[in-house]
Amino acid sequence: MSTDSIRRVTEGEYKYGFTTEIETDSVPPGLNEDVIRLISAKKEEPEFMLEWRLKAYRQWLKMKEPHWAHVEYPPVDYQEIVYYSAPKQKPKLKSLDEVDPELLETFEKLGISLEEQKRLAGVAVDAVFDSVSVATTYKKKLGELGILFCSFSEAVREHPELVQKYLGSVVPYTDNFFAALNSAVFSDGSFVYVPKGVRCPMELSTYFRINAADTGQFERTLIIADEGAYVSYLEGCTAPMRDTNQLHAAVVELVALDDAEIKYSTVQNWYPGDKDGKGGIYNFVTKRGACRGRNSKISWTQVETGSAITWKYPSCILQGDNSVGEFYSVAVTNHYQQADTGTKMIHIGKNTRSTIISKGISAGHGQQSYRGLVKVMKGADRARNYSQCDSMLMGDRCGAHTFPYIEVKNPSARLEHEATTSKIGEDQIYYCKQRGLSEEDAVNLIVNGFCKEVFRELPMEFAVEAQKLLSVTLEDAVG
Amino acid sequence: MIRVEGVPGLYAKRFAELETQCSDDGSCWLGPLRQQAMQSFEAQGFPTTRLEEWRYFDLGPLRKTELHHVHDRERVNLRRETLAGYHVHCLPGALLVFVDGYFEPVLSATRSLPAGVEVRDLATAIRMQPDLLGEHLGRYAQVERNAFVALNTAMLYDGAFVHVPRGVVVDSPIHLMFVSTGTRGPTVSHPRTIVVAEEGAELTLIEDYVSTTDDVYFTNPVIEIALAPNARLEHYKLERDSKKAFHVAGMAVHQERDSRFASTSISFGGHLVRNDVSCMLDGEGAECTLNGLNVIGEHQLVDDHTRIVHAKPHCTSEELYKSILDGFAEGVFNGAIVVAKDAQKTSSQQTNRNLVLSRHALMNTKPQLEIYADDVKCSHGATVGELDEDASFYLRTRGIDADTARRILTYAFANDVLGRIVIEPLRKTVESELFAFIPVGLDTKQPC
């Protein structure tokens, strides 16, 4: 394999690095109860939210930053982070025309022009620019079906009963260090509620974008699918180039009741740092879904190409009988990126099934770990799990690791776990070249084939973007 | 004299005894090693389930059990007839018997060994061969990594020493039998075994842990194996302890260029059993095979931790571990494979299969790959499940009743590993232990 072509892919520079200059409204760096009160006040939150944030903050003070993940990074100074920043906003916007033109331009650069999305794709976009939702489209159409799709702050103001009922019910603030931090300071995020028996007619999507320098982003997403409901949610990210590391600690909670289905897809392309490992986003995320009802289903699909450090385990709690959990993941680490990612499948109900397909590609000095837990509790009769974790290595300085945990307390459960690690196939590349393909095309072809099982699970719009993203990330990386 | 606070009293006492009697038994040169180990054990303490490596292995029952060491002067005289029932029938070769941790020459036989081959008790070797022993003792089994290796090293007194010189092939297996009698109440022993195979040497070694009591005791063995270039060792470990015993063992293997190591570990007994196996492939072309079979029920727990480090290129490793769990048994498997940065052309394969026969049994498995080189082929697979209903149905359509079908399939599951036992008499012994667990009506008692 030509080292040139590997170098080209592994050394491709981040293509989405630009900063938009927008006035931001920030609080001073650091964290204490006053900052939390300030955030809560700025967002005009009801009393219960402030109480909850403060409880989370007090819990967080008692916790220690975890270090068990297979990643290395300099210590984070939590007192140097700015915990709230919102683009200065005119009073409520009624149409896209009122949105800051510079902001719209940024979205266009990212290829997610609201107009275009609105017109062509029929996708409702809730664009989160830094921490505050700027525009929400298609709200009316969704509103007719009774579907609530809005920013988290709006949900807190307008549907406090739903927020109070479900917030923290899947990821309590005591869950882990980063979840506690998020619970205390989260700025905004998305909220979705799909009522009984409603099938959401379009893919809901949000683009997150970290903008103001040194602003930690603390998103909070809550999606509830009531009995018999269906929703597919897309999350995609790009971030501008930065020199200092930025911390991102999001929390995503999904709740599926009887016969409901939630499909959650992510394409994550945050700034991974330059090719010497300088800068880049720290992405410490807690994502968890609860299949509360019978026959419910939660499916996670993720394509992780960005961030300097990724630390993320989208999980499913399979509580309802016959519920199904799925996890499909492609993770790419290049240069000095590090990713420790995987899933947890907790089988509690009878006849619960889960599938895990994880594909890791490591190039340059990238380090990647799959860490997963499949746990079958005593009452989970006839639980079934199939896990497959494959890693592909490109270059002799990268690493790929797997840490799967399997805990079985029920004899009627059937679990299978398989993992392989190998170099990208020289024979395959040779074969493709023999058929007239360039080495780069051959590599793209092989990598896409390697990830096919995961891409197949992505909604159409995302699948195309994901494939493009992969070939950009690995540009000249295949050797 | 070092401080020994925080260490359970019996170990501190034993440690002090060994220190004072060292001029009598010629083991004073071990002083620094023992002291370092004791300090390490003191620093680590008994591991708790909060430690990742011990999360499924709760030492609570061991901590709560009152144990003591058997003194030199109160050694048990085990009668030959008592032991007869525990022998591996028709097994040729040298035999070393240890009773409650002490070598018993009367019951042992070391004739018929090729010239130059040394098979003797460690206490003698410590006295007679400090130079050769000093080169290997404590070099592979590292005290900092494991509190029980540290404990064994701090309590170092007796065990076995096997040395095969350059180019010598030992045809018959060398059988090490560690007997716990329980005659002196709940005792603890720390046998240490050192195996040194020089360049091109070949041997077969059987570690066999048996008990003449059904009661509680604690065995804490450590074996260190050094294989020079082209050396070859076939290793077996048969663990048939009492159902109340604690067995926490360590094995450390160091392999040089083109050496071959194959190990098969079978566990039937013990209440809490732990096997920590670590293999260092430290020369090109080295090969390592680890097999394991655990057949347990009641409230038994067997925890297998293996770690294979591919430090050099062109090495091969293969692992097959199987567990059959009945009753309230718990199985744990943690198999780590580490491929170092420049260990290109590594090939490594790991399989862990577990058969759960009872509602109350449970299995925790964690295969693990850590790979820092790119030109490698590594894979692992793990399964947990009950017997295949289709296979059972098939047998029943052929007129075999459900219970027999279940036993036949269980036997077939185990047979995968049994088939890897090359020594016929040993395989027969293991089979008969297996049949005690799942009677299938086959007769294994055959004349030699």
HADDOCK unambig.tbl for C-alpha pairs under 7 A between the chains (distance, minus, plus):
assign (segid A and resid 393 and name CA) (segid B and resid 374 and name CA) 5.29 0.50 0.50
assign (segid A and resid 394 and name CA) (segid B and resid 374 and name CA) 6.45 0.50 0.50
assign (segid A and resid 395 and name CA) (segid B and resid 374 and name CA) 6.06 0.50 0.50
assign (segid A and resid 396 and name CA) (segid B and resid 373 and name CA) 5.36 0.50 0.50
assign (segid A and resid 396 and name CA) (segid B and resid 374 and name CA) 4.87 0.50 0.50
assign (segid A and resid 397 and name CA) (segid B and resid 372 and name CA) 6.86 0.50 0.50
assign (segid A and resid 397 and name CA) (segid B and resid 373 and name CA) 6.66 0.50 0.50
assign (segid A and resid 398 and name CA) (segid B and resid 372 and name CA) 6.02 0.50 0.50
assign (segid A and resid 398 and name CA) (segid B and resid 373 and name CA) 6.83 0.50 0.50
assign (segid A and resid 399 and name CA) (segid B and resid 371 and name CA) 5.26 0.50 0.50
assign (segid A and resid 399 and name CA) (segid B and resid 372 and name CA) 4.23 0.50 0.50
assign (segid A and resid 399 and name CA) (segid B and resid 373 and name CA) 6.49 0.50 0.50
assign (segid A and resid 400 and name CA) (segid B and resid 370 and name CA) 6.30 0.50 0.50
assign (segid A and resid 400 and name CA) (segid B and resid 371 and name CA) 5.18 0.50 0.50
assign (segid A and resid 400 and name CA) (segid B and resid 372 and name CA) 6.68 0.50 0.50
assign (segid A and resid 401 and name CA) (segid B and resid 369 and name CA) 4.99 0.50 0.50
assign (segid A and resid 401 and name CA) (segid B and resid 370 and name CA) 4.25 0.50 0.50
assign (segid A and resid 401 and name CA) (segid B and resid 371 and name CA) 5.67 0.50 0.50
assign (segid A and resid 402 and name CA) (segid B and resid 368 and name CA) 5.24 0.50 0.50
assign (segid A and resid 402 and name CA) (segid B and resid 369 and name CA) 4.88 0.50 0.50
assign (segid A and resid 402 and name CA) (segid B and resid 370 and name CA) 6.53 0.50 0.50
assign (segid A and resid 403 and name CA) (segid B and resid 366 and name CA) 6.73 0.50 0.50
assign (segid A and resid 403 and name CA) (segid B and resid 367 and name CA) 6.61 0.50 0.50
assign (segid A and resid 403 and name CA) (segid B and resid 368 and name CA) 4.77 0.50 0.50
assign (segid A and resid 403 and name CA) (segid B and resid 369 and name CA) 6.77 0.50 0.50
assign (segid A and resid 404 and name CA) (segid B and resid 366 and name CA) 5.39 0.50 0.50
assign (segid A and resid 404 and name CA) (segid B and resid 367 and name CA) 6.19 0.50 0.50
assign (segid A and resid 404 and name CA) (segid B and resid 368 and name CA) 6.56 0.50 0.50
assign (segid A and resid 405 and name CA) (segid B and resid 365 and name CA) 5.91 0.50 0.50
assign (segid A and resid 405 and name CA) (segid B and resid 366 and name CA) 4.54 0.50 0.50
assign (segid A and resid 406 and name CA) (segid B and resid 364 and name CA) 5.33 0.50 0.50
assign (segid A and resid 406 and name CA) (segid B and resid 365 and name CA) 4.91 0.50 0.50
assign (segid A and resid 406 and name CA) (segid B and resid 366 and name CA) 6.04 0.50 0.50
assign (segid A and resid 407 and name CA) (segid B and resid 363 and name CA) 5.76 0.50 0.50
assign (segid A and resid 407 and name CA) (segid B and resid 364 and name CA) 4.19 0.50 0.50
assign (segid A and resid 407 and name CA) (segid B and resid 365 and name CA) 6.40 0.50 0.50
assign (segid A and resid 408 and name CA) (segid B and resid 362 and name CA) 5.39 0.50 0.50
assign (segid A and resid 408 and name CA) (segid B and resid 363 and name CA) 5.07 0.50 0.50
assign (segid A and resid 408 and name CA) (segid B and resid 364 and name CA) 6.13 0.50 0.50
assign (segid A and resid 409 and name CA) (segid B and resid 360 and name CA) 6.99 0.50 0.50
assign (segid A and resid 409 and name CA) (segid B and resid 361 and name CA) 6.54 0.50 0.50
assign (segid A and resid 409 and name CA) (segid B and resid 362 and name CA) 4.50 0.50 0.50
assign (segid A and resid 409 and name CA) (segid B and resid 363 and name CA) 6.68 0.50 0.50
assign (segid A and resid 410 and name CA) (segid B and resid 359 and name CA) 5.84 0.50 0.50
assign (segid A and resid 410 and name CA) (segid B and resid 362 and name CA) 6.77 0.50 0.50
assign (segid A and resid 411 and name CA) (segid B and resid 356 and name CA) 5.14 0.50 0.50
assign (segid A and resid 411 and name CA) (segid B and resid 357 and name CA) 6.39 0.50 0.50
assign (segid A and resid 411 and name CA) (segid B and resid 358 and name CA) 6.06 0.50 0.50
assign (segid A and resid 411 and name CA) (segid B and resid 359 and name CA) 5.37 0.50 0.50
assign (segid A and resid 411 and name CA) (segid B and resid 385 and name CA) 6.13 0.50 0.50
assign (segid A and resid 411 and name CA) (segid B and resid 386 and name CA) 5.66 0.50 0.50
assign (segid A and resid 412 and name CA) (segid B and resid 385 and name CA) 6.39 0.50 0.50
assign (segid A and resid 412 and name CA) (segid B and resid 386 and name CA) 5.81 0.50 0.50
assign (segid A and resid 413 and name CA) (segid B and resid 385 and name CA) 5.58 0.50 0.50
assign (segid A and resid 414 and name CA) (segid B and resid 384 and name CA) 5.70 0.50 0.50
assign (segid A and resid 414 and name CA) (segid B and resid 385 and name CA) 4.45 0.50 0.50
assign (segid A and resid 415 and name CA) (segid B and resid 383 and name CA) 5.20 0.50 0.50
assign (segid A and resid 415 and name CA) (segid B and resid 384 and name CA) 5.07 0.50 0.50
assign (segid A and resid 415 and name CA) (segid B and resid 385 and name CA) 6.35 0.50 0.50
assign (segid A and resid 416 and name CA) (segid B and resid 382 and name CA) 5.75 0.50 0.50
assign (segid A and resid 416 and name CA) (segid B and resid 383 and name CA) 4.39 0.50 0.50
assign (segid A and resid 416 and name CA) (segid B and resid 384 and name CA) 6.74 0.50 0.50
assign (segid A and resid 417 and name CA) (segid B and resid 381 and name CA) 5.25 0.50 0.50
assign (segid A and resid 417 and name CA) (segid B and resid 382 and name CA) 4.88 0.50 0.50
assign (segid A and resid 417 and name CA) (segid B and resid 383 and name CA) 6.13 0.50 0.50
assign (segid A and resid 418 and name CA) (segid B and resid 380 and name CA) 5.72 0.50 0.50
assign (segid A and resid 418 and name CA) (segid B and resid 381 and name CA) 4.18 0.50 0.50
assign (segid A and resid 418 and name CA) (segid B and resid 382 and name CA) 6.45 0.50 0.50
assign (segid A and resid 419 and name CA) (segid B and resid 379 and name CA) 5.29 0.50 0.50
assign (segid A and resid 419 and name CA) (segid B and resid 380 and name CA) 5.17 0.50 0.50
assign (segid A and resid 419 and name CA) (segid B and resid 381 and name CA) 6.19 0.50 0.50
assign (segid A and resid 420 and name CA) (segid B and resid 378 and name CA) 5.55 0.50 0.50
assign (segid A and resid 420 and name CA) (segid B and resid 379 and name CA) 4.03 0.50 0.50
assign (segid A and resid 420 and name CA) (segid B and resid 380 and name CA) 6.45 0.50 0.50
assign (segid A and resid 421 and name CA) (segid B and resid 377 and name CA) 5.97 0.50 0.50
assign (segid A and resid 421 and name CA) (segid B and resid 378 and name CA) 5.07 0.50 0.50
assign (segid A and resid 421 and name CA) (segid B and resid 379 and name CA) 6.13 0.50 0.50
assign (segid A and resid 422 and name CA) (segid B and resid 374 and name CA) 6.98 0.50 0.50
assign (segid A and resid 422 and name CA) (segid B and resid 375 and name CA) 6.71 0.50 0.50
assign (segid A and resid 422 and name CA) (segid B and resid 376 and name CA) 5.43 0.50 0.50
assign (segid A and resid 422 and name CA) (segid B and resid 377 and name CA) 4.92 0.50 0.50
assign (segid A and resid 422 and name CA) (segid B and resid 378 and name CA) 6.51 0.50 0.50
assign (segid A and resid 423 and name CA) (segid B and resid 374 and name CA) 5.57 0.50 0.50
assign (segid A and resid 423 and name CA) (segid B and resid 375 and name CA) 5.27 0.50 0.50
assign (segid A and resid 423 and name CA) (segid B and resid 376 and name CA) 6.35 0.50 0.50
